[in-house]
Amino acid sequence: MHRFFFFLFFSTFISSVAQSAMNQTPPRSTPDIVFTVSMPRPFTHMLEVEMRVRLEEARPQLDLVMPVWTPGSYLIREYARHVQDFVAEAEGRPLAWRKVNKNTWRIDTGTARDLIVRYRVYANELSVRTNELNDRRAFWNNAALLMYLDGHLDAPATLRIVPYSKWKIATGLPPVEGVPNAFRAENFDTLYDAPVLVGDFQTLEFRVRGIPHRIVIDGEGNYDAERMRRDVQKIVEAAVEMMGDIPYRDYTFLLILAPSGGGGLEHLNSTALIWRRFGFRPEKDYRDFLSLVAHEFFHLWNVKRIRPDALGPFDYTRENYTKLLWVAEGLTSYYENILLLRAGLISDRDYLGMLANEIKNLQNTPGRLVMSVEEASFDAWIKYYRRDENSINSQVSYYDKGALLGLLLDLEIRRASAAKRSLDDVMRYLYAEFYRKGRNYTPEDFKAACEKMAARDLDEFFRRYVRGRDELPYDSFLEAAGLRLETKRSSSEPRAYLGAQLAQEGDRLVVRTVRVGTPAYDQGLNAGDQIIALDGKRISLESFNARLEERKPGDRIRLTFFRADDLRTLEIALGAAPEDEYEIAPVEAPSEAQRQIYRAWLGAPFPTKSAVKVG
């Protein structure tokens, strides 16, 4: 069996760690656990793990458990599938072990109190929730790499990292004083909440209220480093100004620049971000990046500390169900652009344009009438990360609709309180009454907090729009700030409409999705069909769209396509394209109360010019 790294100085290291962590040591019944992670051959994608466990009392057996998910990403990911070459020993002799389920290793320890476990983890998937090791970098989530001793998630742990070559280490964990490349976690929830980046990165630094912040950037791209540092600092300042407290000793943005993709995952005093290396221009792309930064940073309050009922302490072996992801994620999505506005990075007109686009996206999702946001939250484990061609018809995003519910609640609280209170006060109240008092909140608690700030009953709102599936009455709430939603068609003449999303895949024109209630859906076109001809002529995506533009509502077209291996022909009567321009416009004669709410909400004078539209 392959044996991993041995270090002649390891016993000295253990003594140094123990001495440095003495003041943090819990009662003596808690085991002492030290991990060492190395990457001697990064091109193999193998992270090598050594786990040393010192027990206060011998036990005949112990179980080591690999988590199946990581907080913030609500899908069972089965991290144990990447584990290999597991061995255990004590005092130089091998120990027998066996797996008792998919992610638990049971070791026969006998009378041993000092154990060494070694295993390797294949790391070749770059995402904010998985592990990657190659000749460019190492990035990992500790929940996807490090096992815990069953029954001892409350145990402290030390993590020592042996970087490849001259690579540097970045993580939110505090260093062990006097021990190079070693970090300490007070428990496994903290350990699992601190991703690690090892590589040849650059660092941008700034301070807010005297607290150090850093942006660790791995990879090259078309970003302006000084502008990024300045703009991220403004986002942090705006969020801190809103919440009134900085609950961390330092904060780290881990930014990995990749050829494609993007995303983020929140942590206690850090966040992992992935962005396209050339995704900082044009200006809209850069603004999208800043929205991602603001979203993940605001999570340090909303979800990492203001915690829904089931989200902490965590069970890492199964789903942790909650109906509150629309608050944890949706309200964070609402605030991501509000924070850009308050940071001076966008204008009120920019914000209203982004808001109009969010409304348009939701209204183009038939699933909004099928699934409530509470149902979407609860079923995230089986649906949100497993979308298919029918998801648009059967699901709603708790991010998208949750953000718009945050908007409506904010405006309603401002109206009911004559602009004296807002959704900000709800967030600060939850922070003070729940996080500060060591409690998680329930759906009833959140509703009560909103009612407290509005000083009125909100049962109908939550019954119809949170637990129910009613259409959101945007104008009823936008009216509080002197605004209204307008929709219209972008063309003067009605345009022909099929209702299927098509994609060019090489030389194939493939139907990706078919929306409920459209001509394509009602007349039998299916997702997965491969269209080869329109009215007997070979077609591509470009020529299909061009020829559809020539048609009128009511015209009939003949599609020839493959469904699996069967060649078929289908005649479809085209419909009329739905309204595709959404505008948020000021009312003609706003009251002083409406002007006051607008200014308090968006920090700008009431607009006097034309609407903000999204086509």
C-alpha positions, 0 to 999 in steps of 0.5 A: 500500500502506498505510504504518504509523506513522513516528516522527521520533524513531525513530532516537534510540530505536534508539540508546537501546535499543542503549545500554541493552541493550549489556550483554546483546548476544550475539556480533556475528553475532546480528542486532539486532531491534526491534519496535514495536506500535501500536494507533491505531484500536482499534475496527478490531481491527488491531494494527500491527507494525513490525519493524526488523532490523539484520544484521551481514552482508548476505545475499541473502534472509531468511525471517520466520516466524510461529509456528503455536502458543504454548507451554502450548496444544497446538493448531496455531492458524495465527496467520499467518491473521490477518496482512495488509498485509505490506511490506518496505523497506531505505533507503527502497526497497521489497523484493520478497518472497513467501510460501514456505509458510503462515507464512513470508515470504521477502524479497529483501534484496540487499546491505541490512543494515538492514531494516524490515518492517511488517504488521498483525494482526487481533485480535478473539478473546479467549482466553489464547492469542490476541489481542484489540484493541477500545475497551476493551483490547489483549491479545496473545500475542507468539507470535501477533503477532511474527515471528522471523528464521528460524535466530535464535530465540536473538537478543535482541529489544526490544519497544516499545509505543505504547498507545492514548490514556492506556492503561497497559502490563503485561507480564512482560518487563523494561523497557529502562532510560531508554526509555519503554514499551520492553521487552527479551527475551534471546531469542524463547523469552522474548519469546513467553513474555510476554503483554501487556495494555494498557488502563485497568486497576487493580493490586494489589501484594504481596511474598513474600520481598521479591519484588514481585508484582502482580495487574493487573485489567482490567474491572469485577466483583463481586470484593473487591480486598483479599480477592483480594490477600490470598488470592493472596498466601497461594497464592504463599507456600504454593507458594514454601514447598513448592518452596523457591525463587523463580526470578524477579525479579517476577511478574505476574498478568494478569486480564481480566474478561469477560462469560463464559468462563474459563481461564489460560495459564502463563508464565515470570514471569507468567500470563494469566487470564480470569474471569467478571466476576461469577464471584467469588460465591457462595463456590464460584465464588470458590474455583474462581477461586483454584484457577485462580490456584493452577494457573497459578502452580504452572506456573512450576515445573512445565512452565516450568522442570521441562520435559518432554522436548519442551517447550523449546527449542521448534519454533514451526512444528509440533507438539512431541510429549510423553507427559508432559502428564499430569505437566505439567498433571495434577500441576499440577491435583492441586496447585492444590487442595492449595495452597489447603489449605496456604494455609488457604483451604479445610479438609481436609473441603473438599478431600476433597469436591473430591476426591470430585467429581474421582473422580466426574467421571472415573468418569463418563467411559467414555473412561478405559477406552479411552485411557491418559494417555500417549496423551492427552498425545501426542494432545493436538494432535489431540484435547484442543482438538477435542472432539466428541460422541464424545470422552467415549466415546473420550478421557480428560483428562490434566488429570483423570486426571493429577490423580488419578494425582498423588494416588495417587503422593503417597499411595503415596510417603507410605506407602512412606516412613512419611510421611517423603517425598511427591510434593513431594520428587519435584517438588523433585528434578526442579527440582534435578536437571533445571531447575538442571542445564539438562536436560529430563526423560523419562517414564523420568526421572519414574518413576525420581524417584518410585521414588527417593522411594518407595524401591521399584519402581513399574513395575506402577503405571506399566504399569497406570495411566499407559501402561495403561487399568486402573481406578484402585483408589482404596481401595488408595491412600486406605487409606494415609491411613485413608480409603475411597471409598464410592458409592451412589445418592442415592435409596432407589429405583432411578431410571430412566436414559436415558444421554443428555445433553440441552440446550435450544437455543431451542425445540429439545431436542437430544441433546448426547452419548450415553455408551457402555453406556447404554440410549440408546447401545445402542438407537440414540439419536444425538448431534444428534437433536432430540427433539420428543415423549415418548410422543406429547406435545411436550416440553422439557428441564424436562418431559422430566426431570420425566416421566423421574422418574416412570418406573422402570427397565425402563419403555419410552418412545417418543421422536419426533425429527428426525435431520437432516431425517427424522422418526423414532420410537424405543422405548427400554427405560430402565435403572437410574441409576448410583450418583451420590453419591461419598463419601470416608469415614474408616475405623472404626479408623485405625492410628497410621501412617494418622493420621500420613499423613493429618496430614502430607498434609492438615495436619489431625487425622484426621477423626472425623465422617461422610464427605464426599460429592458428589452 
